[in-house]
Amino acid sequence: MRYLKVRWVHDIASEPVLLFGELDTSGKETRRADALERERGRHSLSAPIRRPL
């Protein structure tokens, strides 16, 4: 397993600023969670971790 954390820099309040992902050994995403910025430096999870169909 590999894990990713991506900071997405933009000015769109409705889009996530942090993306977390889990990749299996073949590089396919198995889980993901996104975080929205509530205030400067504070984040809230916008979606539960989910498995792809």
PDB file as gemmi writes it, atoms N, CA and C in Angstrom:
CRYST1    1.000    1.000    1.000  90.00  90.00  90.00 P 1                      
ATOM      1  N   MET A   1       0.832  -1.186   0.000  1.00  0.00           N  
ATOM      2  CA  MET A   1       0.000   0.000   0.000  1.00  0.00           C  
ATOM      3  C   MET A   1       0.876   1.249   0.000  1.00  0.00           C  
ATOM      4  N   ARG A   2       0.378   2.258  -0.710  1.00  0.00           N  
ATOM      5  CA  ARG A   2       1.009   3.578  -0.690  1.00  0.00           C  
ATOM      6  C   ARG A   2      -0.062   4.590  -0.308  1.00  0.00           C  
ATOM      7  N   TYR A   3       0.360   5.649   0.339  1.00  0.00           N  
ATOM      8  CA  TYR A   3      -0.575   6.674   0.783  1.00  0.00           C  
ATOM      9  C   TYR A   3      -0.135   8.021   0.241  1.00  0.00           C  
ATOM     10  N   LEU A   4      -1.105   8.824  -0.172  1.00  0.00           N  
ATOM     11  CA  LEU A   4      -0.826  10.135  -0.738  1.00  0.00           C  
ATOM     12  C   LEU A   4      -1.538  11.220   0.056  1.00  0.00           C  
ATOM     13  N   LYS A   5      -0.892  12.353   0.164  1.00  0.00           N  
ATOM     14  CA  LYS A   5      -1.521  13.557   0.713  1.00  0.00           C  
ATOM     15  C   LYS A   5      -1.169  14.679  -0.250  1.00  0.00           C  
ATOM     16  N   VAL A   6      -2.197  15.323  -0.795  1.00  0.00           N  
ATOM     17  CA  VAL A   6      -1.994  16.378  -1.779  1.00  0.00           C  
ATOM     18  C   VAL A   6      -2.631  17.662  -1.270  1.00  0.00           C  
ATOM     19  N   ARG A   7      -1.901  18.752  -1.316  1.00  0.00           N  
ATOM     20  CA  ARG A   7      -2.470  20.067  -0.988  1.00  0.00           C  
ATOM     21  C   ARG A   7      -2.764  20.758  -2.310  1.00  0.00           C  
ATOM     22  N   TRP A   8      -4.038  21.090  -2.519  1.00  0.00           N  
ATOM     23  CA  TRP A   8      -4.488  21.728  -3.749  1.00  0.00           C  
ATOM     24  C   TRP A   8      -4.691  23.208  -3.458  1.00  0.00           C  
ATOM     25  N   VAL A   9      -3.878  24.066  -4.061  1.00  0.00           N  
ATOM     26  CA  VAL A   9      -3.919  25.505  -3.802  1.00  0.00           C  
ATOM     27  C   VAL A   9      -4.825  26.165  -4.842  1.00  0.00           C  
ATOM     28  N   HIS A  10      -5.912  26.787  -4.373  1.00  0.00           N  
ATOM     29  CA  HIS A  10      -6.867  27.476  -5.241  1.00  0.00           C  
ATOM     30  C   HIS A  10      -7.724  28.411  -4.390  1.00  0.00           C  
ATOM     31  N   ASP A  11      -8.641  29.146  -5.022  1.00  0.00           N  
ATOM     32  CA  ASP A  11      -9.506  30.109  -4.324  1.00  0.00           C  
ATOM     33  C   ASP A  11     -10.984  29.723  -4.396  1.00  0.00           C  
ATOM     34  N   ILE A  12     -11.307  28.472  -4.621  1.00  0.00           N  
ATOM     35  CA  ILE A  12     -12.696  28.020  -4.747  1.00  0.00           C  
ATOM     36  C   ILE A  12     -13.122  27.406  -3.417  1.00  0.00           C  
ATOM     37  N   ALA A  13     -13.989  28.092  -2.679  1.00  0.00           N  
ATOM     38  CA  ALA A  13     -14.368  27.664  -1.324  1.00  0.00           C  
ATOM     39  C   ALA A  13     -15.084  26.322  -1.297  1.00  0.00           C  
ATOM     40  N   SER A  14     -15.778  25.961  -2.356  1.00  0.00           N  
ATOM     41  CA  SER A  14     -16.557  24.717  -2.359  1.00  0.00           C  
ATOM     42  C   SER A  14     -15.735  23.484  -2.759  1.00  0.00           C  
ATOM     43  N   GLU A  15     -14.486  23.672  -3.120  1.00  0.00           N  
ATOM     44  CA  GLU A  15     -13.617  22.553  -3.527  1.00  0.00           C  
ATOM     45  C   GLU A  15     -12.638  22.211  -2.409  1.00  0.00           C  
ATOM     46  N   PRO A  16     -12.234  20.939  -2.309  1.00  0.00           N  
ATOM     47  CA  PRO A  16     -11.305  20.532  -1.252  1.00  0.00           C  
ATOM     48  C   PRO A  16      -9.919  21.138  -1.430  1.00  0.00           C  
ATOM     49  N   VAL A  17      -9.222  21.296  -0.306  1.00  0.00           N  
ATOM     50  CA  VAL A  17      -7.852  21.808  -0.346  1.00  0.00           C  
ATOM     51  C   VAL A  17      -6.846  20.729   0.033  1.00  0.00           C  
ATOM     52  N   LEU A  18      -7.310  19.651   0.668  1.00  0.00           N  
ATOM     53  CA  LEU A  18      -6.454  18.514   0.982  1.00  0.00           C  
ATOM     54  C   LEU A  18      -7.102  17.248   0.432  1.00  0.00           C  
ATOM     55  N   LEU A  19      -6.307  16.419  -0.215  1.00  0.00           N  
ATOM     56  CA  LEU A  19      -6.775  15.149  -0.762  1.00  0.00           C  
ATOM     57  C   LEU A  19      -5.915  14.044  -0.169  1.00  0.00           C  
ATOM     58  N   PHE A  20      -6.544  13.026   0.390  1.00  0.00           N  
ATOM     59  CA  PHE A  20      -5.840  11.877   0.949  1.00  0.00           C  
ATOM     60  C   PHE A  20      -6.238  10.648   0.155  1.00  0.00           C  
ATOM     61  N   GLY A  21      -5.287   9.792  -0.173  1.00  0.00           N  
ATOM     62  CA  GLY A  21      -5.608   8.599  -0.940  1.00  0.00           C  
ATOM     63  C   GLY A  21      -4.782   7.400  -0.514  1.00  0.00           C  
ATOM     64  N   GLU A  22      -5.350   6.240  -0.734  1.00  0.00           N  
ATOM     65  CA  GLU A  22      -4.652   4.972  -0.503  1.00  0.00           C  
ATOM     66  C   GLU A  22      -4.599   4.243  -1.837  1.00  0.00           C  
ATOM     67  N   LEU A  23      -3.406   3.825  -2.239  1.00  0.00           N  
ATOM     68  CA  LEU A  23      -3.216   3.115  -3.498  1.00  0.00           C  
ATOM     69  C   LEU A  23      -2.766   1.692  -3.216  1.00  0.00           C  
ATOM     70  N   ASP A  24      -3.298   0.731  -3.997  1.00  0.00           N  
ATOM     71  CA  ASP A  24      -2.851  -0.652  -3.830  1.00  0.00           C  
ATOM     72  C   ASP A  24      -1.524  -0.849  -4.569  1.00  0.00           C  
ATOM     73  N   THR A  25      -1.022  -2.060  -4.590  1.00  0.00           N  
ATOM     74  CA  THR A  25       0.304  -2.320  -5.181  1.00  0.00           C  
ATOM     75  C   THR A  25       0.340  -2.078  -6.685  1.00  0.00           C  
ATOM     76  N   SER A  26      -0.824  -2.099  -7.357  1.00  0.00           N  
ATOM     77  CA  SER A  26      -0.852  -1.833  -8.796  1.00  0.00           C  
ATOM     78  C   SER A  26      -1.082  -0.353  -9.102  1.00  0.00           C  
ATOM     79  N   GLY A  27      -1.235   0.485  -8.064  1.00  0.00           N  
ATOM     80  CA  GLY A  27      -1.404   1.913  -8.260  1.00  0.00           C  
ATOM     81  C   GLY A  27      -2.851   2.369  -8.345  1.00  0.00           C  
ATOM     82  N   LYS A  28      -3.802   1.450  -8.156  1.00  0.00           N  
ATOM     83  CA  LYS A  28      -5.220   1.815  -8.188  1.00  0.00           C  
ATOM     84  C   LYS A  28      -5.637   2.383  -6.838  1.00  0.00           C  
ATOM     85  N   GLU A  29      -6.484   3.427  -6.898  1.00  0.00           N  
ATOM     86  CA  GLU A  29      -6.968   4.046  -5.665  1.00  0.00           C  
ATOM     87  C   GLU A  29      -7.980   3.121  -4.990  1.00  0.00           C  
ATOM     88  N   THR A  30      -7.757   2.847  -3.704  1.00  0.00           N  
ATOM     89  CA  THR A  30      -8.678   1.997  -2.965  1.00  0.00           C  
ATOM     90  C   THR A  30      -9.511   2.777  -1.964  1.00  0.00           C  
ATOM     91  N   ARG A  31      -8.994   3.896  -1.473  1.00  0.00           N  
ATOM     92  CA  ARG A  31      -9.746   4.756  -0.548  1.00  0.00           C  
ATOM     93  C   ARG A  31      -9.353   6.195  -0.781  1.00  0.00           C  
ATOM     94  N   ARG A  32     -10.306   7.110  -0.441  1.00  0.00           N  
ATOM     95  CA  ARG A  32     -10.036   8.539  -0.615  1.00  0.00           C  
ATOM     96  C   ARG A  32     -10.826   9.339   0.421  1.00  0.00           C  
ATOM     97  N   ALA A  33     -10.239  10.448   0.839  1.00  0.00           N  
ATOM     98  CA  ALA A  33     -10.934  11.422   1.690  1.00  0.00           C  
ATOM     99  C   ALA A  33     -10.476  12.811   1.256  1.00  0.00           C  
ATOM    100  N   ASP A  34     -11.405  13.745   1.233  1.00  0.00           N  
ATOM    101  CA  ASP A  34     -11.109  15.124   0.857  1.00  0.00           C  
ATOM    102  C   ASP A  34     -11.402  16.030   2.046  1.00  0.00           C  
ATOM    103  N   ALA A  35     -10.669  17.119   2.167  1.00  0.00           N  
ATOM    104  CA  ALA A  35     -10.892  18.066   3.263  1.00  0.00           C  
ATOM    105  C   ALA A  35     -11.094  19.468   2.704  1.00  0.00           C  
ATOM    106  N   LEU A  36     -12.125  20.149   3.221  1.00  0.00           N  
ATOM    107  CA  LEU A  36     -12.386  21.538   2.863  1.00  0.00           C  
ATOM    108  C   LEU A  36     -11.754  22.455   3.898  1.00  0.00           C  
ATOM    109  N   GLU A  37     -11.370  23.660   3.478  1.00  0.00           N  
ATOM    110  CA  GLU A  37     -10.802  24.622   4.422  1.00  0.00           C  
ATOM    111  C   GLU A  37     -11.943  25.442   5.025  1.00  0.00           C  
ATOM    112  N   ARG A  38     -12.081  25.373   6.350  1.00  0.00           N  
ATOM    113  CA  ARG A  38     -13.126  26.133   7.048  1.00  0.00           C  
ATOM    114  C   ARG A  38     -12.639  27.533   7.366  1.00  0.00           C  
ATOM    115  N   GLU A  39     -11.497  27.628   7.965  1.00  0.00           N  
ATOM    116  CA  GLU A  39     -10.853  28.896   8.303  1.00  0.00           C  
ATOM    117  C   GLU A  39      -9.384  28.736   7.960  1.00  0.00           C  
ATOM    118  N   ARG A  40      -8.673  29.792   8.006  1.00  0.00           N  
ATOM    119  CA  ARG A  40      -7.243  29.715   7.694  1.00  0.00           C  
ATOM    120  C   ARG A  40      -6.565  28.707   8.621  1.00  0.00           C  
ATOM    121  N   GLY A  41      -6.010  27.651   8.045  1.00  0.00           N  
ATOM    122  CA  GLY A  41      -5.274  26.657   8.821  1.00  0.00           C  
ATOM    123  C   GLY A  41      -6.133  25.573   9.463  1.00  0.00           C  
ATOM    124  N   ARG A  42      -7.460  25.633   9.310  1.00  0.00           N  
ATOM    125  CA  ARG A  42      -8.330  24.604   9.894  1.00  0.00           C  
ATOM    126  C   ARG A  42      -9.082  23.910   8.773  1.00  0.00           C  
ATOM    127  N   HIS A  43      -9.272  22.613   8.903  1.00  0.00           N  
ATOM    128  CA  HIS A  43      -9.896  21.825   7.845  1.00  0.00           C  
ATOM    129  C   HIS A  43     -11.018  20.958   8.406  1.00  0.00           C  
ATOM    130  N   SER A  44     -11.966  20.620   7.549  1.00  0.00           N  
ATOM    131  CA  SER A  44     -13.012  19.671   7.920  1.00  0.00           C  
ATOM    132  C   SER A  44     -13.143  18.651   6.793  1.00  0.00           C  
ATOM    133  N   LEU A  45     -13.384  17.414   7.148  1.00  0.00           N  
ATOM    134  CA  LEU A  45     -13.526  16.349   6.162  1.00  0.00           C  
ATOM    135  C   LEU A  45     -14.834  16.532   5.415  1.00  0.00           C  
ATOM    136  N   SER A  46     -14.780  16.521   4.089  1.00  0.00           N  
ATOM    137  CA  SER A  46     -15.974  16.753   3.290  1.00  0.00           C  
ATOM    138  C   SER A  46     -16.637  15.454   2.856  1.00  0.00           C  
ATOM    139  N   ALA A  47     -15.921  14.357   2.922  1.00  0.00           N  
ATOM    140  CA  ALA A  47     -16.486  13.079   2.495  1.00  0.00           C  
ATOM    141  C   ALA A  47     -15.852  11.960   3.304  1.00  0.00           C  
ATOM    142  N   PRO A  48     -16.640  10.961   3.661  1.00  0.00           N  
ATOM    143  CA  PRO A  48     -16.050   9.832   4.370  1.00  0.00           C  
ATOM    144  C   PRO A  48     -15.142   9.031   3.435  1.00  0.00           C  
ATOM    145  N   ILE A  49     -14.260   8.274   4.002  1.00  0.00           N  
ATOM    146  CA  ILE A  49     -13.419   7.388   3.186  1.00  0.00           C  
ATOM    147  C   ILE A  49     -14.345   6.383   2.531  1.00  0.00           C  
ATOM    148  N   ARG A  50     -14.187   6.204   1.244  1.00  0.00           N  
ATOM    149  CA  ARG A  50     -15.053   5.301   0.500  1.00  0.00           C  
ATOM    150  C   ARG A  50     -14.255   4.402  -0.413  1.00  0.00           C  
ATOM    151  N   ARG A  51     -14.798   3.267  -0.725  1.00  0.00           N  
ATOM    152  CA  ARG A  51     -14.166   2.334  -1.639  1.00  0.00           C  
ATOM    153  C   ARG A  51     -14.797   2.491  -3.023  1.00  0.00           C  
ATOM    154  N   PRO A  52     -14.006   2.405  -4.094  1.00  0.00           N  
ATOM    155  CA  PRO A  52     -14.583   2.515  -5.440  1.00  0.00           C  
ATOM    156  C   PRO A  52     -15.466   1.310  -5.751  1.00  0.00           C  
ATOM    157  N   LEU A  53     -16.377   1.508  -6.703  1.00  0.00           N  
ATOM    158  CA  LEU A  53     -17.273   0.411  -7.116  1.00  0.00           C  
ATOM    159  C   LEU A  53     -16.554  -0.612  -7.936  1.00  0.00           C  
TER     160      LEU A  53                                                      
END                                                                             
